Amino acid sequence: MHTRSFAMLAIALTILLSLLGGNVRANPASNAAIRVELAADQTAFADTEGIIIHIAISNQSNRPLKLLRWYTPVNGLEGPLFVVTRDGAPVEYIGALYKRSAPTAADYVTLDPGASLESSVDLAMFYDFSVSGTYAIEYDVAALALNTLRAEGDDQVIVDEDAIAAALASNTLSLQVDGRAIWTPFDDEASIASTDFVGCSSSRRSTLNRARRKASAYAADSASYLQSGKRGSRYTTWFGSYNSSRYRTVRSNFNKISDAMDSAPVTFHCTCTGNYYAYVYANRPYDIWLCNAFWSAPMTGTDSKAGTLVHEMSHFNVVAGTEDWAYGKSAAKRLARNNPGRAIDNADSYEYFAENTPALP
């Protein structure tokens, strides 16, 4: 945490104390700064019905607060913002996983005192409801965003994860759901070759072929480093303090990433026009959608085209099944220091280790 002044520190402590004063998970009517409420128009859903959930995120404090847009449903669901269980067992998120830039001021939405963000989502498009049962649904992004909540104008205010848990966890809905087929996008676009393309110009095909070769080299170099047993600052910067079990996990994951980069039947989609780098669906290997930020990125180096492909390849369940716990170099380094267990499951951490820019031993 960078403190610009004593006044800022006082503001940060005020926000932190207000957040810790209430627990939305246990009592949605508490006095926490942020209140998140879920509702549904019915408690049972047939297999032909969408599972529509209504979300209201309210600012109960006396000052404006900022939330990262992608940790709210303001632009639709763009990540695993819900915890869903069936009869007590975790349910898989099947929606898109994005590579983004580190957040800037434009990525925050301001919530004025007393104001609410309200939206509705069809969870059947984002979670596996293939089995009939009783589903418990919570909105919970506590683990995803260390700096989700900021005071208006105080860009450096960061609160800890306990505060985020109090701020962005909701009540629990209990729903009876009949099993249905898992939703998957674009089933008619099957991968049929080692490298295939959808909606890509000839110049973009050439760029992607080169990016895949560079990504393959990145992954091979990373796997070689780990096979040799090195434990230098390159490893500790991105994955934290050495632990034999975590090290084996990272080594195994890079072996799988390297194998997939070399031999998997990848399909590149050039149809995305969003301001992301890329996205994938973890349960749909090996389709990768490339977006606006990808095409302006350098071929190699930090947040590069080749690094993006390593990031996205790591997301596939059949490869490493990584999540997006932190975006950007600063957040990834902080994650490695504070939570190595999550760092070894963070896609950007694999990308930055592979890019190794500037080079670390």
Buried (B, 14 or more C-beta within 10 A) or exposed (E): EEEEEEEBBEBBEBBBEBBBEBBBBEEBEBEBBBBBBBEBEEEEBEEEBBBBBBBBBBBBBEBBBBBBBBBBBBEEBBBBBBBBBBEEEEBBBBBBBBBBBBBEEEBBBEBEEEEBBEBEBEBBBBBBBBBBBEBBBBBBBBBBBBBBBBBBEBBBBBBEBEBBBBBBBBBBBEBEBBEBEBBEEBEEBEBEEEBBBBEBEEEBBEBBEEBBBBBBBBBBBBBEBBEEEEBEEBBBBBBBEEEEEBBEBBBEBBBBBBBBBBEBBBBBBBEBEBEBBBBBBBBBBBBBBBBEBBEEBEBBBBBBBBBBBBBBBBBBBEBBBBBBBBBBBEBBBBBBEBBBBBBBBBBBBBBBBBBBBEEBE
